[in-house]
Amino acid sequence: MTTSTLTDSQRQQLRAQLEQRKEQLLQQLDAVQRDTLDVAKATSQGDAEEPGSPRDQANSMAASMVRDAEAARDHAELVAVRAALERMGDGSYGECLDCGKSVGVPRLLAQPSALRCIACQSKLEARGHR
């Protein structure tokens, strides 16, 4: 599928969705980075709170791991969104990465950064990949 399969209105809608999601992800990642820098600064200046009980330490470590996992997920999504915007620019947006057929307008409307048609994505996931 080339971008000509999409109507101008759909293309504009999808571009707006991708741009909006890109900005949301950038803001979320910026907030995580600021929080991480604040903690590092407090630790280096000796302003960090006392470790507390082992339970508090475990909860803090778990919260930190969750935050890091969320940031990694957001970064991966940001990469996918930016790649989709690049594909819009080069005319390959909406072409399945694997088979070259149309990803499908309904799929793009649901998942604007989709790389594959449903059949190819299903095959990939059946093999244990995402």
N, C-alpha and C positions, 0 to 999 in steps of 0.2 A: 504494500500500500504506500502510496506517496501522499504528501499533504493535500494533493488535489482531491483525494477521496473525502476529505473533510470539507465541510462548508466553511466559508470565511467566518461565519458566526461561531461555529464549533472551534475552529482554530484559535480565534480570539479568546473564547471562553477557556480553552485548555491552557493557552499561554498565560492568561491572567491567573488561573489556578496554580500553575507551576511557579510563577513569579511570587505569588502570595505565600506559597508554601516555602519557597526559598528564603524569603524574608523572615518567616516564623522560625525556621530552623537556624538561621544565622543569629537571631535574637536569643534563642534557647542555648545555643552553643557559646555565645558571648557571655551569658549569665553564668554558665557552668565555669567558664574560664575565669571570670571575675571572682567567683566563690573560691575556686581553687587557689588563686593568687592571694586572696584575703587570708585563707587558712595558712598558706605557706609564709606569708608576711608575719602573721601573728605568732607562728611557731618560731620563726627566726628571731623575733624580738622578745621571745619569752612570755608573750601575752596569752599563749594558748591555755585553755582551761586544764586543770589537773585531770589526769586520765579517768579517775572515778573507779567504780566497781568493775569487775570483769564483765558483768552484764552490760554496763554502759559502754565499755570498750567494744564489746562484740556488736552491740547495736550500732555504734558509730561506724565500725568497720563494714557492717552489712549495708548501711545507708550509703557509705562511700562507694561500695562495689556496685550498688544499684545505680547510683548517679553516673558512675563511669560507664556502665553498660548502656544506659540511656543515651549518654553522649556519643558513644560509639555507634549506636543505632541511628541517632540523628545525623551523624556525620555521613554514614553510608547512604542514608536517604538524600542528604544534600548532594552528594556525588551523583546519585541517580537523577535527581531533579535537574541539576546543571547539565547532565548528559542529554536529557530529554530536550532541554532548551537548545542545545547545540544541534541535535537532530532536526529540530524545527527549522533551524537556520540553514542546514545543508540539504534539506529536502528528503531526508530518510526517515523522518518522524512517522511512526505508525507502521513501519515495515518490521516484520518479525525477524529478530536477529538470527534465528536458526533456519527457518524455511523461506524467508523472503516474502511470504504472503502477508496479507493485511492482519494487523493485530485486532482490528475491529473497532469501530467507533464506540459501541457500548462499553467495551473494555477500557478504552482510553478515557472515556468520560468517568468511569469508576476509578481507574488507576492511571492518571495522566503520564506517569513515568514508565509504564509497562514496556518491556523490551520484547516480549514474545507473545504470540497468539496463545489462546488457552490450551490448544492441543500440545504445543511445544513446551509451554510452561508446566503442564501436567506431567509430561514425559520427564522433564528435568527434575521435578519434585519427587517423582517415583524413584528416580535414581539416587535420591537423597540430597539433592542440591536445591538452592533457592535462587 
